[in-house]
Amino acid sequence: MIFDLRLLAQDLAQRAGDLLRPVPDRNGAKRLLLAEIEVEHPALGATERAQVADWTLALLEADDFFGVEYVGNPFADSGEAGDPD
């Protein structure tokens, strides 16, 4: 059976909210994606699984899935906050 691996990557990216919920970082997400691909598509070789995982991560990064959250004021203690003269 031959199918387009990009479609598999798109499917995984669409399900990433549920699949990757317990994993906050890219490295953990890649491990989880590789495991999911192996379970769902055991006929794929290691090279194909890695390629699908990389494509999925690229799609997620393009959508800012691993965005950074800022907490507080990053300039609060920098001493650069406009000194009155």
Secondary structure, 3 states (H helix, E strand, C coil): CCCCHHHHHHHHHHCHHHHCCCCCCHHHHHHHHHHHHHHHCCCCCHHHHHHHHHHHHHHHHHCCCCCCCCCCCCCCCCCCCCCCC
